[in-house]
């Protein structure tokens, strides 16, 4: 018994914030942002939108693509760093908005690796026969945890959601999953604020040591790709499409170069979305599926790295 992705979907908020818009907010420039990150614009959620709202639209699109209804879904996993509230989980709130009753629903918090972690978890449920159809969604509203006076971070992130339906199959889909974490690096990328006594304690905004994050990300992303292909007796060049976490074009290019993959085999969406954390991989996947790049029987490798530090990969046959 196997699990296969049978439908993809995504949602981006209506408001677009361009680099030129940011020039009027902080001391930066379109040229500086583009050359260092590859980002030209990002989407920003409305004030009254929460992560479950974005996830709702992405899931509806994925379910439509898979040809399933709420009655067919028996597991919901939401990967998010920006939940609707402290509790209940965003997954439970999403379940109610979708009109789905009595199925397991929970959140996964692995920051930018969240979707990979969530998909790997769903694969265990589906391939073991515990459930038939799982909704796996990454949904983030990073605009709410950005210090808009910090030009080193506010230019990098955007809001959005991407989802897949993972279904039971007698044909191989997901071939292997690979998850890692190292808490010893938690200080170089974090949002260290917390709630105590009804007040925010510490800094609730994203804090990042850019150079340290870059070096660590390139190193572990290369390693986890080699781990995935080796387990399946393949070479990196056998991959038809690499779908990396969309953090920074230089990280993406450096990883591809180390793997010997031409950029023509890499799905890039960071220019239009910015870094949408757990939503970035499913957003890029949905884009490549809908524009026809991803075809049946192709080998797809999704990889992510994020605060924690967490990192991982999923290798699958489409």
Buried (B, 14 or more C-beta within 10 A) or exposed (E): EBBBBBBBBBBBBEBBBEBEBBBEEBEBBBEBBBEBBBBBBBBBBEEEBBBBBBBBBBBBBBBEBBEBEBEBBBBBBBBBBBBBEEEBBBBBBBBEBBEBEEBBBBBBBBBBBBBBBBBBBBBEBBBEEBBBBBBBBBBBBBBBBBBEEBBBBBBBBBBBBBBBBBBBBEEEBBBBBBBBBEEEBBEBBBBEBEEEEEEEEEEBBBBBBBEEBBBBBBBBBBBBBBBBBEEEEBEBEEBBBBBBBBBBBBBBBBBBEBBEBEEEBBBBBBBBBBBBBBBBBBBBBBBBBBEEEBEEEEBBBBBBBBBBBBBBBBBBBB
